[in-house]
Amino acid sequence: MARQRYLVAYDIRDDRRLRAIAKCMEGYGERIQYSVFLCDLSDRERIALRGDITTLMKLPEDSVMIVDLGPAGDSSRFQFLGHHERLPSSDVVIV
């Protein structure tokens, strides 16, 4: 099963929902900035992520962006300016 790399960023208007979504995202990928995660997901995991996030957010107020970056492990689309942490490798497996 092929995995794709996704960039997930969110803007959540309520602190309680923000914490719940951040905790949920920690189960799917690695935080690379405060409200930005990098996730290597199968199709099934991507669908589960969307379902989990949708139940936690308030659709009229909150925003979540999921960007498909291509095959897992391909970090060639990233360009950083200034200090940054090393991107996670593609060998991360979600259990």
N, C-alpha and C positions, 0 to 999 in steps of 0.2 A: 504494500500500500504506500503510494507516494505521499510525501509530506510537503506542504507548502509553507513558506515563511510569510508571516503576516505582521504588520505593524498595527497596533491597536492603541488609539489615543482617545481620551474621553474628557468631557467637560460636564461635571455633575454639580447641580446647583445646591444640593442639600448635603451637609457634612455627614449625616448618618448613611445616606445612600452612597456617598463618595467612598466611605470606609468599606461598605459592603461590596462595592464593585472592585475596589482595590484588592480586597481579600480574595474575591472570586478570581480575579485575573492572575493572582499569584499561583493558582492551581493550573493555569494554562501556559504561562510563559515567564519571561524574566523582565523585570522592570529596568528600563534603560534611562528613563527620566521620570519625574514625579507622576505624571498621568499618561505615560507612554510605555507600552510593553512590546516585546518582541516574542512571537509565538511560532513554533514549528508545529503545524497541526495537520492531521489527516482530515478528510472530508467530514467524517463522523464527529471528530473533536470540534471542528469549526462550527458545525450545526449545533452541537451541545453548548459551545461558548455563546453563540448568538441567543439561544434559548435562555441560558442562565442570566446573561446580562439584561435581556429584555424584561425578565421578571423582576429584576432589581431596580431598574431605572424608571423614571417618570417620563414617558415619551413626549409630552408637550413641553417639558422644561429641560431635559438632559440631552446630551449628544454623545454618541460613540461612533468613532470612525475606524473601520477595518480596511486596511490596504494590503492587497496581495502583492508580495515582493518577489514571487517566483519560487523556484525550488528551495527547499530547506538547506541551510548552510551557505547560500549565496549572499555574501555581504558586500558585493561589488556595487550595490546601489546606494551605499551609505557614504556620505562625505561629512566629516566633522571639522569644526573650527574650534580651537581652544581645547581645554581639558575634556576628556571623556573616558568612560570605563570601556574596557574591552568588550566587544559583542560576544554573546554566548555562542558556543560552537553548536553544530547541528546534531551532536550526539546526545542532546537532552531528550529524555524520554519521559512522558507523562504517564503515570500509573493510575 
